[in-house]
């Protein structure tokens, strides 16, 4: 999203504000993407940052040596199906 905003002609400050990142981070990303040198095989990719307060609580369950992490409010039937699938793995 940040890189897309820059390619659309937005300033780094505007792209940072619309992406929800600090200006200093945005300027660092912009510099890194513009540095001269050997071209990278693919352009840099950026992840969307999500504040911890917006992340749903999760639970962890270990089944047959596999750790499953799901949202705490996952439907119990869906969780039961998931556990059955994991139990059936070789």
ZIUR-V137006 format. One record per pair of residues at least 24 apart in sequence whose C-alpha atoms are under 10 Angstrom apart, sorted by the first residue. I is the first residue (numbers start at 1). GAP is how many residues later the second one is. Records with the same first field share a line. If there is no record, write none. Layout:
I=GAP / GAP
This chain:
1=44 / 45 / 46 / 47
2=24 / 27 / 28 / 43 / 44 / 45 / 46
3=26 / 27 / 30 / 40 / 41 / 42 / 43
6=24
19=29 / 30
20=28 / 29 / 30 / 31
21=27 / 28 / 29
62=24
63=24
64=24 / 25 / 26
